[in-house]
Amino acid sequence: MTRSTAEIPVALRAERDHAAPAEVERPRVLLVDDDDRNLLAVATVLEDLGEVVTARSGDEALRHLLKGEFAVILLDVYMPGMDGYEAAQIIRSREQSKRIPIVFLSAVNKEAEHLMRGYEMGAVDYVFKPVDPIILRSKVAVFVDLFAKTKEIERKASQEQALLDVALKANAERLKAEQDLRRAEQRQAVIIQSLPIILYLEPLGCKPRCPRFVSGDLHALTGFNFSDVVERPELWHERLHRDEKKRVLAALDERDQTGRLSVEYRWKCADGTYRHFHDQAVLLKDPQGNPIEYAGTLTDVTDRRLLESQLVQAQKMDAIGKLTGGIAHDFNNLLAAVIGGIGLIERRAKLTEEDQRILTMTKRAADQGSELVRRLLAFARRQQLEPAPIDIAALHDGVNDLLSHTLGVWWSFNGRLPPMSGPPLPIGRSWNSR
């Protein structure tokens, strides 16, 4: 099937034109005769049909055939050494030359027997001497024209094959590019599906707000399908947190003026929980600058907000720890002075039994305060507090005087309690504070 020039792509036509030779090689005719006069006469008759190559023997003719192609061979039958029949047989046995037409030139032996032998050796025609120039020229012209047309067909076939190769290569490259594009799109889709993010397109002036396209796992993010959003356009507005509706709607109004949106809000998902979303959008325009629609992303930032809250709480606890450490350090200095003063009073003053009991209770309270300060310092330095066994009955004597002095009655503990485990805090001080 042939194709017109207009149907061939420009790049392929350029490839074809580049492949075409600048000049078509003239057909060559091999003339073999041992008589120089015959060679000159025949060459003169055929010189305008193509390039005439002469040989004076069969051996010389075979050497010429090894060097190139010929349209036709004019071969004298009788020559010294290798005759025409033997040369024709060798020519037909070679792959390179077996398809070249052979025309025998003969001055004798017009009998059928000799003609048949020539045809058996591969001849396609006979020309008898003396040669008629018109007949010889007509016969050779047929073979030269056939050779030229064959070469033209081969050249066009080669060009068509080159065009086909270029087209196949271009098609293979296009298919590879399409496959690479599909793989890239699939990778992007997988990435988008795995991320807590939604891509959407929203028409201009859409109220209530409702996207026309959503990419990503909307159900995993909100518990709703895209069909739910399409069927209920008011869904987005209804599930906004009531404390943030006014602020978010104001941001949407500002988007209509600036063409950009960036707002965070809480939105009620299908399971009834509120999640934090960061909504961003930009206005898309056509090449003429006319607005088309909004393209945006909806990102779940709940985990980020939780981490931010935990960070703020950790910073608060760190500040409290530093403050507690400073207070405990100063308070510990005061307790050291109190405990030292009580020790001096015990050594220097003569105390009654009641005074001694009060002083002992005061010293015990100071020691408990010192223990409390140590615990506060441990908290400020973030040291680990190891639990220790607590015997409730053993604390009776330690807190009895303190409670009786505070409550005005004598407190006693009856019965047994199993040992408890906890930090060895000054329990008497804690009870007194209650």
C-alpha positions as CSV (number, residue, x, y, z in Angstrom):
1,M,0.0,0.0,0.0
2,T,1.4,3.4,-1.0
3,R,1.1,6.6,1.0
4,S,1.0,10.1,-0.2
5,T,3.7,12.6,0.8
6,A,1.2,14.5,3.0
7,E,0.5,11.4,5.1
8,I,4.2,11.0,6.1
9,P,5.2,13.0,9.2
10,V,7.7,15.7,8.6
11,A,10.4,14.0,10.7
12,L,10.0,10.8,8.8
13,R,10.1,12.5,5.4
14,A,13.3,14.2,6.5
15,E,14.7,10.8,7.5
16,R,13.7,9.4,4.1
17,D,15.1,12.4,2.2
18,H,18.3,12.1,4.1
19,A,18.6,8.4,3.3
20,A,18.2,9.0,-0.5
21,P,21.5,9.2,-2.4
22,A,22.4,12.4,-4.1
23,E,23.1,10.7,-7.5
24,V,21.7,7.5,-8.9
25,E,24.6,5.2,-10.0
26,R,24.6,4.4,-13.7
27,P,23.9,0.7,-14.6
28,R,27.0,-1.2,-15.7
29,V,27.3,-3.6,-18.6
30,L,30.0,-6.3,-18.6
31,L,31.3,-7.0,-22.1
32,V,33.5,-10.0,-22.5
33,D,35.3,-10.7,-25.8
34,D,38.8,-11.7,-26.8
35,D,38.7,-9.4,-29.9
36,D,39.5,-5.7,-29.2
37,R,37.6,-4.7,-32.4
38,N,34.4,-6.3,-31.1
39,L,34.9,-4.7,-27.7
40,L,35.2,-1.3,-29.2
41,A,32.3,-1.7,-31.6
42,V,29.8,-3.0,-29.0
43,A,31.0,-0.5,-26.3
44,T,30.3,2.3,-28.7
45,V,26.8,1.1,-29.4
46,L,26.0,0.7,-25.7
47,E,27.8,3.6,-24.1
48,D,24.8,5.8,-23.6
49,L,22.8,3.0,-21.9
50,G,25.3,2.8,-19.0
51,E,28.8,2.2,-18.0
52,V,30.4,-0.4,-20.2
53,V,33.1,-2.5,-18.5
54,T,35.2,-4.7,-20.9
55,A,37.1,-7.9,-20.3
56,R,39.2,-9.9,-22.7
57,S,38.9,-13.3,-21.0
58,G,36.6,-15.3,-18.7
59,D,39.1,-15.0,-15.8
60,E,39.1,-11.2,-16.1
61,A,35.3,-11.1,-16.3
62,L,35.1,-13.1,-13.1
63,R,37.4,-10.7,-11.3
64,H,35.2,-7.8,-12.4
65,L,32.1,-9.6,-11.0
66,L,33.7,-9.7,-7.6
67,K,34.0,-5.9,-7.5
68,G,30.5,-4.8,-8.2
69,E,27.0,-5.4,-9.7
70,F,26.1,-5.4,-13.4
71,A,22.8,-5.0,-15.2
72,V,23.7,-7.6,-17.9
73,I,26.7,-9.6,-19.2
74,L,27.5,-9.9,-22.9
75,L,29.6,-13.0,-23.1
76,D,31.5,-14.3,-26.2
77,V,31.0,-18.1,-26.5
78,Y,34.4,-18.9,-28.0
79,M,37.5,-17.5,-26.3
80,P,41.0,-18.9,-25.6
81,G,41.4,-20.5,-22.2
82,M,38.0,-20.4,-20.4
83,D,35.2,-20.3,-23.0
84,G,31.9,-18.6,-22.6
85,Y,30.0,-21.7,-21.5
86,E,32.5,-22.4,-18.7
87,A,32.5,-18.8,-17.5
88,A,28.7,-18.8,-17.5
89,Q,28.6,-21.9,-15.4
90,I,30.9,-20.3,-12.8
91,I,28.9,-17.1,-12.8
92,R,25.7,-19.0,-12.1
93,S,27.4,-20.9,-9.3
94,R,28.2,-17.8,-7.3
95,E,25.6,-16.3,-5.0
96,Q,26.7,-12.7,-5.8
97,S,26.3,-13.1,-9.6
98,K,23.9,-15.9,-10.3
99,R,21.0,-13.6,-11.0
100,I,22.7,-11.4,-13.6
101,P,21.3,-11.9,-17.1
102,I,23.8,-13.4,-19.6
103,V,23.5,-12.8,-23.3
104,F,25.8,-15.0,-25.5
105,L,27.6,-13.4,-28.5
106,S,28.4,-16.0,-31.1
107,A,29.6,-15.9,-34.7
108,V,29.0,-19.6,-35.4
109,N,27.0,-22.5,-34.1
110,K,23.5,-21.4,-34.7
111,E,22.2,-24.9,-34.5
112,A,19.6,-25.8,-31.8
113,E,22.0,-28.1,-30.0
114,H,24.4,-25.2,-29.3
115,L,21.6,-22.9,-28.4
116,M,20.2,-25.3,-25.9
117,R,23.6,-25.8,-24.3
118,G,23.8,-22.0,-23.9
119,Y,20.4,-21.8,-22.3
120,E,21.4,-24.7,-20.0
121,M,24.5,-22.8,-18.9
122,G,22.2,-19.9,-17.8
123,A,22.0,-17.7,-20.9
124,V,18.8,-15.7,-21.3
125,D,19.4,-14.7,-25.0
126,Y,21.7,-15.1,-28.0
127,V,23.1,-12.3,-30.3
128,F,24.9,-13.5,-33.4
129,K,27.8,-11.8,-35.1
130,P,28.0,-9.6,-37.0
131,V,26.0,-7.7,-34.5
132,D,23.0,-5.6,-35.5
133,P,23.4,-2.4,-33.4
134,I,19.7,-1.7,-33.2
135,I,18.8,-5.3,-32.1
136,L,21.7,-5.4,-29.6
137,R,20.9,-2.0,-28.2
138,S,17.2,-2.9,-27.8
139,K,17.9,-6.2,-26.0
140,V,20.5,-4.7,-23.7
141,A,18.2,-1.7,-23.0
142,V,15.6,-4.1,-21.7
143,F,18.0,-5.6,-19.1
144,V,19.4,-2.2,-18.2
145,D,15.9,-0.8,-17.6
146,L,15.0,-3.8,-15.6
147,F,18.1,-3.5,-13.5
148,A,17.4,0.2,-12.9
149,K,13.8,-0.4,-11.9
150,T,14.9,-3.2,-9.6
151,K,17.4,-0.9,-7.9
152,E,14.8,1.8,-7.6
153,I,12.4,-0.7,-6.0
154,E,15.1,-1.8,-3.6
155,R,16.0,1.8,-2.8
156,K,12.3,2.7,-2.1
157,A,11.9,-0.5,-0.1
158,S,15.0,0.5,1.9
159,Q,13.6,4.0,2.4
160,E,10.2,2.5,3.4
161,Q,12.0,0.2,5.9
162,A,13.9,3.1,7.3
163,L,10.6,5.0,7.7
164,L,9.0,2.0,9.3
165,D,12.0,1.6,11.7
166,V,11.8,5.3,12.6
167,A,8.0,5.0,13.1
168,L,8.4,1.8,15.2
169,K,11.1,3.5,17.3
170,A,8.9,6.6,17.8
171,N,6.0,4.4,18.7
172,A,8.1,2.4,21.1
173,E,9.3,5.6,22.7
174,R,5.8,6.9,22.9
175,L,4.6,3.7,24.5
176,K,7.5,3.8,27.0
177,A,6.7,7.4,27.8
178,E,3.0,6.5,28.3
179,Q,4.0,3.6,30.5
180,D,6.3,5.7,32.6
181,L,3.6,8.3,32.9
182,R,1.1,5.7,34.1
183,R,3.5,4.3,36.6
184,A,4.2,7.8,37.9
185,E,0.5,8.5,38.2
186,Q,0.0,5.2,40.0
187,R,2.9,6.0,42.4
188,Q,1.4,9.4,43.0
189,A,-2.1,7.9,43.6
190,V,-0.6,5.4,46.1
191,I,1.3,8.2,47.9
192,I,-1.8,10.4,48.0
193,Q,-3.9,7.4,49.3
194,S,-1.4,6.7,52.1
195,L,-1.1,10.4,53.2
196,P,-3.7,12.2,55.4
197,I,-4.4,14.6,52.6
198,I,-7.3,15.2,50.1
199,L,-6.9,17.0,46.8
200,Y,-10.1,18.7,45.6
201,L,-11.5,21.0,42.9
202,E,-14.3,23.3,43.8
203,P,-16.4,25.3,41.3
204,L,-16.6,29.1,41.6
205,G,-19.5,30.5,43.7
206,C,-20.6,27.1,45.0
207,K,-22.9,27.6,47.9
208,P,-23.2,25.6,50.0
209,R,-19.6,24.6,49.5
210,C,-19.3,21.3,47.6
211,P,-16.3,20.0,45.6
212,R,-16.8,18.5,42.1
213,F,-13.7,16.3,42.3
214,V,-11.8,14.6,45.2
215,S,-8.6,12.6,45.0
216,G,-7.4,10.6,48.0
217,D,-9.0,8.4,50.7
218,L,-11.8,10.6,51.8
219,H,-13.5,7.8,53.7
220,A,-10.4,7.0,55.7
221,L,-10.0,10.6,56.6
222,T,-13.6,11.6,57.5
223,G,-15.7,8.4,57.4
224,F,-17.7,9.8,54.5
225,N,-17.6,8.8,50.8
226,F,-17.5,11.4,48.0
227,S,-21.0,10.3,47.0
228,D,-22.2,11.4,50.5
229,V,-20.8,14.9,49.9
230,V,-22.4,15.1,46.5
231,E,-25.8,14.0,47.7
232,R,-25.7,16.3,50.7
233,P,-24.0,19.6,49.7
234,E,-24.7,21.1,53.1
235,L,-22.7,18.3,54.8
236,W,-19.5,20.3,55.1
237,H,-21.2,23.4,56.6
238,E,-23.3,21.4,59.0
239,R,-20.3,19.5,60.6
240,L,-18.1,22.6,61.2
241,H,-17.5,23.1,64.9
242,R,-19.9,25.8,66.0
243,D,-17.2,27.8,67.7
244,E,-15.3,28.1,64.4
245,K,-18.0,28.6,61.8
246,K,-17.9,32.4,61.9
247,R,-14.1,32.4,61.5
248,V,-14.0,29.8,58.7
249,L,-16.9,31.5,56.7
250,A,-15.0,34.8,57.0
251,A,-11.9,33.1,55.5
252,L,-14.0,31.8,52.6
253,D,-15.3,35.3,51.9
254,E,-11.7,36.5,51.9
255,R,-10.8,33.7,49.5
256,D,-13.3,35.1,47.0
257,Q,-11.4,38.5,47.1
258,T,-7.8,37.2,47.2
259,G,-8.0,33.9,45.4
260,R,-6.2,32.1,48.2
261,L,-7.4,30.2,51.3
262,S,-5.5,28.9,54.3
263,V,-7.5,28.1,57.4
264,E,-7.6,25.4,60.1
265,Y,-10.8,24.2,61.8
266,R,-12.4,21.3,63.6
267,W,-14.8,19.2,61.6
268,K,-17.1,16.4,62.9
269,C,-16.4,13.1,61.2
270,A,-18.8,10.2,60.7
271,D,-17.9,8.6,64.0
272,G,-18.8,11.7,65.9
273,T,-15.3,12.8,66.8
274,Y,-13.9,16.2,65.8
275,R,-10.6,16.3,63.9
276,H,-8.5,19.2,63.0
277,F,-8.1,20.0,59.3
278,H,-5.9,22.5,57.4
279,D,-7.8,23.7,54.3
280,Q,-5.7,25.4,51.6
281,A,-6.8,26.5,48.1
282,V,-5.8,28.7,45.2
283,L,-7.7,30.1,42.3
284,L,-7.0,28.5,38.9
285,K,-7.2,30.7,35.7
286,D,-7.2,30.0,32.0
287,P,-4.5,31.4,29.6
288,Q,-6.5,34.5,29.2
289,G,-6.6,35.1,32.9
290,N,-10.2,34.2,33.5
291,P,-11.0,32.4,36.7
292,I,-12.0,28.7,36.3
293,E,-12.2,27.0,39.7
294,Y,-10.4,26.5,43.0
295,A,-7.8,23.8,43.5
296,G,-7.1,22.9,47.1
297,T,-5.8,20.4,49.7
298,L,-7.4,19.2,52.9
299,T,-4.9,17.9,55.4
300,D,-5.6,16.1,58.7
301,V,-3.5,17.9,61.3
302,T,-5.1,16.3,64.3
303,D,-1.9,14.5,65.3
304,R,0.2,17.6,64.8
305,R,-2.2,19.6,67.0
306,L,-2.0,16.9,69.7
307,L,1.8,16.9,69.6
308,E,1.8,20.7,69.9
309,S,-0.5,20.4,72.9
310,Q,1.7,17.9,74.5
311,L,4.7,20.1,73.8
312,V,3.0,23.0,75.5
313,Q,2.1,20.9,78.5
314,A,5.7,19.6,78.7
315,Q,7.0,23.2,78.6
316,K,4.6,24.1,81.4
317,M,5.7,21.2,83.5
318,D,9.3,22.1,82.8
319,A,8.6,25.7,84.0
320,I,6.8,24.4,87.1
321,G,9.7,22.1,87.8
322,K,12.2,25.0,87.6
323,L,10.0,27.1,89.9
324,T,9.5,24.3,92.3
325,G,13.2,23.6,92.5
326,G,13.9,27.3,93.3
327,I,11.3,27.5,96.0
328,A,12.3,24.1,97.5
329,H,16.0,25.2,97.6
330,D,15.1,28.4,99.5
331,F,12.7,26.7,101.8
332,N,15.3,24.0,102.6
333,N,17.6,26.8,103.8
334,L,14.9,28.0,106.1
335,L,14.3,24.5,107.5
336,A,18.0,24.1,108.1
337,A,17.9,27.1,110.3
338,V,14.8,25.9,112.1
339,I,16.2,22.4,112.7
340,G,19.5,23.9,113.9
341,G,17.7,26.3,116.3
342,I,15.7,23.4,117.8
343,G,18.9,21.5,118.4
344,L,20.4,24.4,120.2
345,I,17.3,24.8,122.4
346,E,17.4,21.1,123.3
347,R,21.1,21.3,124.4
348,R,21.0,24.6,126.3
349,A,17.5,25.0,127.8
350,K,16.0,23.1,130.7
351,L,12.6,22.1,129.4
352,T,9.6,20.7,131.1
353,E,8.1,17.4,129.9
354,E,5.3,19.3,128.1
355,D,7.8,21.7,126.5
356,Q,10.0,18.8,125.5
357,R,7.0,17.1,123.8
358,I,6.2,20.2,121.9
359,L,9.8,20.7,120.8
360,T,10.0,17.1,119.7
361,M,6.8,17.5,117.7
362,T,8.2,20.7,116.1
363,K,11.4,19.0,115.2
364,R,9.6,16.1,113.7
365,A,7.5,18.5,111.6
366,A,10.7,20.2,110.5
367,D,12.2,16.9,109.5
368,Q,9.1,16.0,107.5
369,G,9.3,19.4,105.8
370,S,12.9,18.7,104.9
371,E,11.8,15.3,103.4
372,L,9.1,17.1,101.5
373,V,11.7,19.6,100.1
374,R,13.9,16.7,99.1
375,R,10.9,15.2,97.1
376,L,10.2,18.5,95.5
377,L,13.8,18.8,94.4
378,A,13.6,15.3,93.0
379,F,10.6,16.3,91.0
380,A,12.3,19.5,89.8
381,R,15.3,17.5,88.6
382,R,13.0,14.8,87.1
383,Q,14.5,12.1,89.3
384,Q,12.6,8.8,89.5
385,L,10.7,8.3,92.8
386,E,11.0,4.7,93.8
387,P,8.0,3.3,95.9
388,A,8.9,1.8,99.3
389,P,6.9,-0.3,101.9
390,I,4.8,1.8,104.4
391,D,3.7,0.4,107.7
392,I,0.6,2.3,108.8
393,A,0.8,1.1,112.4
394,A,4.4,2.3,112.7
395,L,3.3,5.8,111.8
396,H,1.0,5.9,114.9
397,D,3.5,7.2,117.3
398,G,4.8,9.7,114.7
399,V,1.5,11.5,114.1
400,N,-0.3,10.9,117.4
401,D,1.2,14.0,119.1
402,L,0.6,16.1,116.0
403,L,-3.1,15.0,115.7
404,S,-3.8,15.3,119.4
405,H,-2.4,18.8,119.4
406,T,-4.3,19.8,116.3
407,L,-7.6,18.1,117.1
408,G,-7.5,18.5,120.9
409,V,-8.1,14.8,121.4
410,W,-6.0,11.7,121.8
411,W,-5.9,9.6,118.6
412,S,-5.3,5.9,118.7
413,F,-5.1,3.2,116.1
414,N,-6.7,-0.2,116.8
415,G,-6.3,-3.2,114.6
416,R,-3.9,-4.2,111.9
417,L,-3.6,-3.1,108.3
418,P,-1.5,-4.8,105.7
419,P,1.7,-3.1,104.6
420,M,1.3,-0.5,101.8
421,S,3.6,0.4,99.0
422,G,4.3,4.0,98.0
423,P,6.7,6.9,98.2
424,P,7.9,7.5,101.7
425,L,6.2,10.9,101.9
426,P,5.7,12.7,105.2
427,I,2.2,11.4,105.7
428,G,1.7,13.1,109.0
429,R,2.1,16.5,107.2
430,S,-0.3,15.4,104.5
431,W,-3.0,14.4,107.1
432,N,-2.5,17.6,109.0
433,S,-3.2,19.6,105.9
434,R,-6.5,17.9,105.4
